[in-house]
Amino acid sequence: MGNIKKIVILVLILAVPGFLYYLLTAKGKNRYKPLAIYGPKVVANTFHKYHGKAIPDTIYHHIADFNLTDQDGQKVSLKTFEGKILIVSFFYTHCPTVCVQLNSNVDLLAHNYIKNKMLSFVSITVDPERDSASVLKKYAKQFELKTDKWRFLTGDTSTVYNLARKSFLVNALKAGKDDFIYSDKLILIDPVGRIRGYYEGTDSKEITKLNDEIKVQIAEELRKIKGAE
């Protein structure tokens, strides 16, 4: 009886995520609640109709374009990620504790989606003065992932810090020698540059939540593609 119970539990563990994903995408029906959109928003002067009623349009916060450099020395901007769902985080290579756990969790997620071309991972250093492209290249080798799946980005300090605060709406600044204040959040960005979620990058429950909500966002994008056909 004990073995049968274990088999049933194993089947449920394997089957439920797949069944959940089916519910999210089956027949193009609205079987799920889309993820929230974070950041400031304003009501526009334009309208759209819903069930015959005029509904004011909303202008949501979007990530601003940027110019950074990846671990291969290639220039990177928002256009590089056109049509992609992004998981963005901030770190620095000589961080002794938090970044190790953070990037370990990103590594697990990135390998889970290694064959999914809709999803890319981005880690931006908060110590660009020290973390050059060559330093990032050496650091990235430990994760054994191609650059187009997980990019490590650097640039000038003002660009990185402004991007963190004004676009991703998180903290990033240098407080002293080898002392940085930055967010350990993983940030889910949809293909049009809107923030769809924040998750504690060192918390296993939050990583599980992010994994689930990545699937929800993938389902939303697949629905859009199907609706455009």
C-alpha positions as CSV (number, residue, x, y, z in Angstrom):
1,M,0.0,0.0,0.0
2,G,2.9,2.3,0.8
3,N,4.4,1.8,-2.6
4,I,1.1,2.5,-4.3
5,K,0.7,5.8,-2.4
6,K,4.2,6.9,-3.4
7,I,3.5,6.1,-7.1
8,V,0.2,8.1,-6.9
9,I,2.1,11.1,-5.4
10,L,4.8,10.9,-8.0
11,V,2.2,10.8,-10.8
12,L,0.5,13.9,-9.4
13,I,3.8,15.8,-9.1
14,L,4.5,15.0,-12.7
15,A,1.0,15.5,-14.1
16,V,-0.3,18.5,-12.3
17,P,2.1,21.1,-13.8
18,G,1.3,19.8,-17.3
19,F,-2.4,19.8,-16.6
20,L,-2.1,23.4,-15.2
21,Y,-0.4,24.5,-18.4
22,Y,-3.2,22.9,-20.4
23,L,-5.7,24.8,-18.5
24,L,-3.8,28.0,-19.2
25,T,-3.7,27.5,-22.9
26,A,-6.5,25.0,-23.9
27,K,-8.7,26.2,-26.8
28,G,-7.6,29.8,-26.4
29,K,-10.2,30.4,-23.7
30,N,-9.7,32.8,-20.8
31,R,-9.0,30.2,-18.2
32,Y,-6.6,32.2,-16.1
33,K,-6.1,35.7,-14.6
34,P,-3.2,37.6,-16.4
35,L,-0.3,38.7,-14.3
36,A,-0.5,42.2,-12.8
37,I,1.4,45.1,-14.4
38,Y,3.7,47.0,-12.1
39,G,4.8,50.6,-12.0
40,P,3.2,54.0,-12.4
41,K,0.3,54.3,-14.8
42,V,-1.9,57.0,-16.2
43,V,-5.3,57.1,-17.7
44,A,-5.2,58.1,-21.4
45,N,-7.6,60.3,-23.4
46,T,-8.3,57.4,-25.7
47,F,-10.9,54.7,-25.2
48,H,-11.6,51.1,-26.2
49,K,-15.0,49.3,-26.1
50,Y,-15.7,46.3,-23.8
51,H,-19.2,44.7,-24.0
52,G,-20.4,47.9,-25.6
53,K,-19.0,50.2,-23.0
54,A,-16.3,52.8,-23.6
55,I,-13.4,52.1,-21.3
56,P,-10.5,54.6,-20.9
57,D,-7.1,53.2,-22.1
58,T,-4.3,52.9,-19.5
59,I,-0.7,53.9,-20.3
60,Y,1.6,51.5,-18.3
61,H,5.2,51.9,-17.2
62,H,7.7,50.5,-19.7
63,I,11.4,49.7,-19.5
64,A,13.4,52.5,-21.2
65,D,15.8,51.5,-24.0
66,F,19.4,51.1,-22.9
67,N,22.9,50.5,-24.3
68,L,25.0,48.0,-22.4
69,T,27.6,45.4,-23.2
70,D,27.3,41.6,-22.7
71,Q,30.0,39.1,-21.6
72,D,31.0,38.6,-25.3
73,G,31.7,42.3,-25.7
74,Q,28.6,42.8,-27.9
75,K,26.3,45.9,-27.6
76,V,22.9,45.1,-26.2
77,S,19.7,47.1,-26.2
78,L,16.0,46.4,-25.8
79,K,15.9,45.5,-29.5
80,T,18.2,42.6,-28.7
81,F,15.4,41.1,-26.7
82,E,12.6,41.8,-29.2
83,G,9.7,39.5,-28.6
84,K,11.2,37.9,-25.5
85,I,10.0,37.4,-22.0
86,L,12.9,38.5,-19.7
87,I,14.0,37.6,-16.2
88,V,16.2,40.4,-15.0
89,S,18.4,40.7,-11.9
90,F,21.2,42.8,-10.5
91,F,24.4,41.4,-9.0
92,Y,28.2,41.8,-9.0
93,T,30.8,39.2,-9.6
94,H,32.7,39.5,-6.3
95,C,29.6,39.5,-4.1
96,P,30.3,37.0,-1.3
97,T,26.9,35.7,-0.4
98,V,23.6,36.9,-1.8
99,C,24.6,36.9,-5.5
100,V,25.8,33.3,-5.2
101,Q,22.4,32.0,-4.1
102,L,20.6,34.4,-6.4
103,N,22.5,33.3,-9.5
104,S,22.3,29.6,-8.5
105,N,18.5,30.0,-8.6
106,V,18.7,31.8,-11.9
107,D,20.8,29.0,-13.2
108,L,18.2,26.4,-12.3
109,L,15.5,28.4,-14.0
110,A,17.5,29.0,-17.1
111,H,18.3,25.3,-17.5
112,N,14.6,24.5,-17.0
113,Y,13.8,26.8,-20.0
114,I,16.9,26.1,-22.0
115,K,15.0,25.0,-25.1
116,N,12.3,27.7,-24.8
117,K,13.2,30.5,-27.2
118,M,10.5,32.8,-25.8
119,L,12.5,33.3,-22.5
120,S,15.9,35.0,-21.8
121,F,17.7,35.8,-18.6
122,V,19.6,39.1,-17.9
123,S,21.9,39.8,-15.0
124,I,23.2,43.4,-14.8
125,T,26.3,44.2,-12.7
126,V,26.1,47.0,-10.1
127,D,29.9,47.3,-10.2
128,P,30.6,48.1,-13.8
129,E,33.9,49.8,-12.9
130,R,35.2,46.4,-11.9
131,D,33.0,44.0,-13.9
132,S,34.2,44.4,-17.5
133,A,33.0,42.2,-20.3
134,S,36.0,40.0,-19.9
135,V,35.4,39.6,-16.1
136,L,31.7,38.7,-16.9
137,K,32.8,36.2,-19.5
138,K,35.0,34.4,-17.0
139,Y,32.2,34.5,-14.4
140,A,29.5,33.2,-16.8
141,K,31.5,30.1,-17.7
142,Q,30.5,28.4,-14.5
143,F,26.9,28.3,-15.6
144,E,27.5,26.6,-19.0
145,L,24.7,28.5,-20.8
146,K,24.9,30.2,-24.2
147,T,24.9,34.0,-24.2
148,D,21.6,34.3,-25.9
149,K,19.9,32.4,-23.0
150,W,21.7,34.3,-20.1
151,R,23.4,37.6,-20.7
152,F,25.6,39.3,-18.1
153,L,25.6,43.0,-18.8
154,T,27.9,45.9,-17.9
155,G,28.1,49.6,-18.9
156,D,28.9,52.9,-17.3
157,T,27.8,53.5,-13.7
158,S,25.2,56.2,-14.3
159,T,23.5,54.2,-17.0
160,V,23.2,51.1,-14.9
161,Y,22.0,52.9,-11.8
162,N,19.5,55.0,-13.6
163,L,18.2,51.9,-15.4
164,A,17.7,50.1,-12.1
165,R,15.9,53.0,-10.4
166,K,13.9,54.5,-13.2
167,S,13.1,51.5,-15.4
168,F,13.2,48.4,-13.2
169,L,12.1,50.4,-10.1
170,V,14.7,48.9,-7.8
171,N,17.7,50.2,-5.8
172,A,21.2,50.1,-7.2
173,L,24.1,52.3,-5.9
174,K,27.6,52.2,-4.5
175,A,27.7,52.9,-0.8
176,G,31.5,52.6,-0.4
177,K,34.5,50.6,-1.4
178,D,33.2,47.1,-2.3
179,D,29.9,48.0,-0.7
180,F,26.8,48.1,-2.9
181,I,23.1,48.6,-2.2
182,Y,21.0,46.7,-4.7
183,S,17.9,44.7,-5.0
184,D,18.0,40.9,-4.8
185,K,14.7,40.7,-6.7
186,L,14.2,38.7,-9.9
187,I,12.0,40.8,-12.2
188,L,9.7,39.4,-14.8
189,I,9.4,41.6,-17.9
190,D,6.9,40.9,-20.8
191,P,7.8,41.2,-24.5
192,V,6.6,44.8,-24.7
193,G,8.7,45.9,-21.7
194,R,6.2,46.0,-18.9
195,I,7.1,44.7,-15.4
196,R,4.8,41.7,-14.5
197,G,6.3,40.5,-11.2
198,Y,9.0,40.8,-8.5
199,Y,10.4,37.8,-6.7
200,E,12.9,37.3,-3.9
201,G,15.8,35.8,-5.7
202,T,17.1,33.8,-2.7
203,D,13.8,32.4,-1.5
204,S,12.9,28.9,-2.9
205,K,9.1,29.5,-2.5
206,E,9.5,32.7,-4.5
207,I,11.4,30.9,-7.2
208,T,8.6,28.3,-7.4
209,K,6.1,31.2,-7.7
210,L,8.2,32.8,-10.5
211,N,8.4,29.5,-12.3
212,D,4.6,29.2,-12.2
213,E,4.1,32.8,-13.3
214,I,6.6,32.4,-16.2
215,K,4.2,29.7,-17.5
216,V,1.3,32.1,-17.1
217,Q,3.2,34.8,-19.1
218,I,4.1,32.2,-21.8
219,A,0.5,31.3,-22.1
220,E,-0.5,34.9,-22.4
221,E,2.0,35.4,-25.3
222,L,0.9,32.2,-27.0
223,R,-2.7,33.5,-26.9
224,K,-1.6,36.7,-28.5
225,I,0.1,34.8,-31.3
226,K,-2.9,32.6,-31.9
227,G,-5.2,35.6,-31.8
228,A,-3.1,37.3,-34.5
229,E,-3.3,34.4,-36.9
